[in-house]
Amino acid sequence: MGMHLELTASDDHKFDAYRADPAGPPRGGVVVIQEIFGVNHHIRSVVDRFAALGYVAIAPALFDRIEPGFESGYSPEEVQSARRFVANPPMQAWLLDVAAARESISDVGKIAITGFCLGGTLSYGAATNLPGFSVAVGYYGGHIVRMADQYPKVPTMLHFGELDKHIPMSDVETIKSKQPSVEVYTYNADHGFQCDERDSFSPEAAQIAWGRTLRFIDSHM
């Protein structure tokens, strides 16, 4: 359904993105932000799902700044290898790539942003720091707590797993207490529960969270 294209950020960095368009007139756009595994099969499938629902969707390849073309699966070895990309993450540079992805589909109407893990953190960062989005949804963003004093400028929803060993529930409570306007949901699930290609996939939690995400995005587009 989708296609790869090259985008250019405001600092002249060129990078790949995966885009999918709906069959009919678009309802708006969605920028989908990757996990540490790159714009892999799962992220491309999320882009395709949004396109099937009527949105123009695009996923910028953030790691092209470090290792162009990187993507991986979810074996313990691959997880360990992928973690090197977030040892010293260039968050501000990645936000430039997010902004370029948003700009590339700005002609379709209102734009949402959503992402997973690293992408969940960047979705919150976009909601607080980048203009041009209408709504944001983040899944299990581990560094959101570090930005909990920054107020989102658009309606924002967050999803976390109660069994997540990387994000303690105390962090989630901190976010909820500092940002009462943000819709925060927790599930009896582990980190990565939304991805049906991971051992931590939780079908029930994923279905509930996806439904909430779609209704939330729809209501602000």
C-alpha positions as CSV (number, residue, x, y, z in Angstrom):
1,M,0.0,0.0,0.0
2,G,2.8,2.4,0.9
3,M,5.9,3.9,-0.7
4,H,9.3,5.1,0.3
5,L,10.3,8.7,-0.3
6,E,13.1,11.1,0.6
7,L,12.5,14.0,2.9
8,T,14.7,16.9,3.8
9,A,14.8,18.4,7.4
10,S,15.3,22.1,8.1
11,D,19.0,21.4,8.7
12,D,19.3,19.9,5.2
13,H,19.5,16.3,6.5
14,K,18.0,14.0,4.0
15,F,16.2,10.9,5.2
16,D,13.8,8.1,4.2
17,A,10.1,8.0,5.1
18,Y,7.4,5.5,4.5
19,R,4.1,6.9,3.4
20,A,0.7,5.4,2.6
21,D,-2.4,7.2,1.2
22,P,-6.0,6.3,1.5
23,A,-8.1,5.1,-1.5
24,G,-10.4,8.1,-1.2
25,P,-10.3,11.7,0.0
26,P,-8.1,11.9,3.1
27,R,-9.7,12.6,6.5
28,G,-6.4,14.2,7.6
29,G,-2.9,13.0,8.3
30,V,-1.0,11.0,10.9
31,V,2.8,11.0,11.5
32,V,3.8,7.7,13.0
33,I,7.0,7.6,15.0
34,Q,9.1,4.5,15.3
35,E,10.5,2.4,18.2
36,I,14.2,1.7,18.5
37,F,13.8,-0.9,15.8
38,G,13.5,1.6,12.9
39,V,10.8,1.9,10.3
40,N,10.4,-1.8,10.3
41,H,7.6,-4.1,9.2
42,H,5.5,-3.3,12.3
43,I,5.7,0.5,11.9
44,R,5.0,0.2,8.2
45,S,1.9,-1.9,9.1
46,V,0.7,0.9,11.4
47,V,1.1,3.4,8.6
48,D,-0.9,1.1,6.3
49,R,-3.6,0.7,9.0
50,F,-4.1,4.4,9.2
51,A,-4.2,4.8,5.5
52,A,-6.9,2.1,5.3
53,L,-8.9,4.2,7.8
54,G,-8.8,7.2,5.5
55,Y,-5.7,9.1,6.7
56,V,-2.5,10.0,4.9
57,A,0.1,8.4,7.1
58,I,3.9,8.8,7.2
59,A,6.8,7.4,9.3
60,P,10.1,9.2,9.2
61,A,13.2,7.1,9.4
62,L,14.8,8.8,12.4
63,F,17.9,6.5,12.6
64,D,19.0,7.6,9.1
65,R,20.9,10.3,11.0
66,I,23.0,7.5,12.6
67,E,22.8,4.4,10.3
68,P,20.7,4.9,7.1
69,G,18.4,2.1,6.3
70,F,18.5,0.4,9.8
71,E,15.6,-1.8,10.8
72,S,15.4,-4.9,13.0
73,G,13.2,-7.5,14.6
74,Y,12.7,-8.3,18.3
75,S,15.1,-11.1,19.3
76,P,17.1,-10.4,22.4
77,E,20.2,-9.8,20.3
78,E,18.4,-7.4,18.0
79,V,17.0,-5.5,21.0
80,Q,20.4,-5.2,22.5
81,S,21.8,-4.0,19.2
82,A,19.1,-1.4,18.7
83,R,19.6,0.1,22.1
84,R,22.8,1.8,20.9
85,F,20.7,4.3,19.0
86,V,19.3,5.7,22.2
87,A,22.5,5.7,24.3
88,N,22.9,9.4,23.4
89,P,19.7,10.3,21.5
90,P,19.7,13.4,19.3
91,M,16.2,14.3,20.3
92,Q,16.2,17.8,19.0
93,A,17.5,16.7,15.6
94,W,14.9,13.9,15.5
95,L,12.2,16.5,16.1
96,L,13.4,18.3,13.0
97,D,12.7,15.1,11.1
98,V,9.3,14.8,12.7
99,A,8.5,18.4,11.6
100,A,9.6,17.6,8.1
101,A,7.4,14.6,8.0
102,R,4.4,16.7,9.2
103,E,5.2,19.4,6.6
104,S,5.3,16.9,3.8
105,I,1.6,16.0,4.4
106,S,0.4,19.4,5.6
107,D,-1.8,19.8,2.6
108,V,-4.2,17.1,3.7
109,G,-5.7,19.0,6.6
110,K,-5.2,18.5,10.3
111,I,-2.3,16.3,11.4
112,A,-2.1,13.9,14.3
113,I,1.1,12.3,15.7
114,T,1.5,8.9,17.4
115,G,4.4,6.8,18.3
116,F,5.7,3.8,20.4
117,C,8.5,3.7,23.0
118,L,11.0,6.2,21.6
119,G,8.2,7.3,19.4
120,G,5.9,7.8,22.4
121,T,8.4,10.1,23.9
122,L,8.9,12.0,20.7
123,S,5.1,12.3,20.3
124,Y,4.9,14.0,23.7
125,G,7.9,16.2,22.7
126,A,6.1,17.2,19.5
127,A,2.9,18.0,21.5
128,T,4.9,20.3,23.7
129,N,7.4,21.8,21.3
130,L,6.3,21.5,17.6
131,P,3.6,23.6,15.9
132,G,1.3,22.1,13.3
133,F,-0.2,19.1,15.1
134,S,-3.8,18.9,16.2
135,V,-3.6,15.8,18.5
136,A,-0.9,13.5,20.0
137,V,-1.0,9.9,21.2
138,G,2.0,8.3,22.8
139,Y,2.6,4.6,23.7
140,Y,4.9,3.7,26.6
141,G,7.4,6.6,26.2
142,G,10.0,6.0,28.8
143,H,11.4,9.6,28.8
144,I,8.1,11.4,29.0
145,V,8.5,11.7,32.7
146,R,11.5,13.9,32.1
147,M,9.3,16.3,30.2
148,A,6.4,16.1,32.6
149,D,6.7,19.8,33.4
150,Q,6.2,20.8,29.8
151,Y,2.6,21.3,28.9
152,P,1.2,19.9,25.6
153,K,-0.2,22.5,23.3
154,V,-2.6,20.0,21.8
155,P,-4.9,17.3,23.2
156,T,-2.7,14.4,24.3
157,M,-3.3,10.8,25.2
158,L,-0.8,8.4,26.7
159,H,-0.8,4.6,27.1
160,F,1.4,2.6,29.5
161,G,1.8,-1.1,30.6
162,E,1.5,-1.8,34.3
163,L,3.9,-4.7,33.9
164,D,6.5,-2.6,32.1
165,K,9.9,-3.1,33.7
166,H,11.3,-0.1,31.9
167,I,8.7,2.4,33.0
168,P,7.7,2.3,36.7
169,M,4.2,3.1,37.6
170,S,5.6,5.9,39.9
171,D,6.7,7.6,36.6
172,V,3.2,7.3,35.3
173,E,1.7,8.8,38.5
174,T,4.2,11.7,38.2
175,I,3.0,12.4,34.7
176,K,-0.7,12.2,35.7
177,S,-0.2,14.5,38.7
178,K,1.7,17.1,36.7
179,Q,-0.4,16.9,33.6
180,P,-4.0,16.4,34.7
181,S,-5.3,17.4,31.3
182,V,-3.5,14.6,29.5
183,E,-5.5,11.4,29.2
184,V,-3.4,8.6,30.7
185,Y,-4.4,4.9,30.5
186,T,-2.6,1.9,31.9
187,Y,-3.1,-1.8,31.0
188,N,-2.3,-5.2,32.5
189,A,0.5,-5.6,30.0
190,D,4.2,-5.3,29.4
191,H,6.3,-2.8,27.4
192,G,5.6,-3.1,23.7
193,F,2.1,-4.5,24.2
194,Q,0.7,-2.9,21.0
195,C,3.1,-4.7,18.6
196,D,1.7,-8.1,17.4
197,E,5.2,-9.1,16.4
198,R,6.7,-9.0,19.9
199,D,6.5,-11.6,22.7
200,S,5.0,-8.9,24.9
201,F,2.0,-8.4,22.6
202,S,-1.2,-8.2,24.6
203,P,-4.2,-8.6,22.2
204,E,-6.8,-7.3,24.7
205,A,-4.7,-4.3,25.8
206,A,-3.8,-3.5,22.2
207,Q,-7.4,-3.6,21.0
208,I,-8.6,-1.3,23.8
209,A,-5.7,1.1,23.4
210,W,-6.1,1.2,19.6
211,G,-9.8,1.9,19.9
212,R,-9.2,4.7,22.3
213,T,-6.5,6.1,20.0
214,L,-8.7,6.1,17.0
215,R,-11.6,7.7,18.8
216,F,-9.3,10.4,20.3
217,I,-7.7,11.2,17.0
218,D,-11.0,11.2,15.2
219,S,-12.5,13.6,17.7
220,H,-9.8,16.2,17.1
221,M,-9.4,16.0,13.4
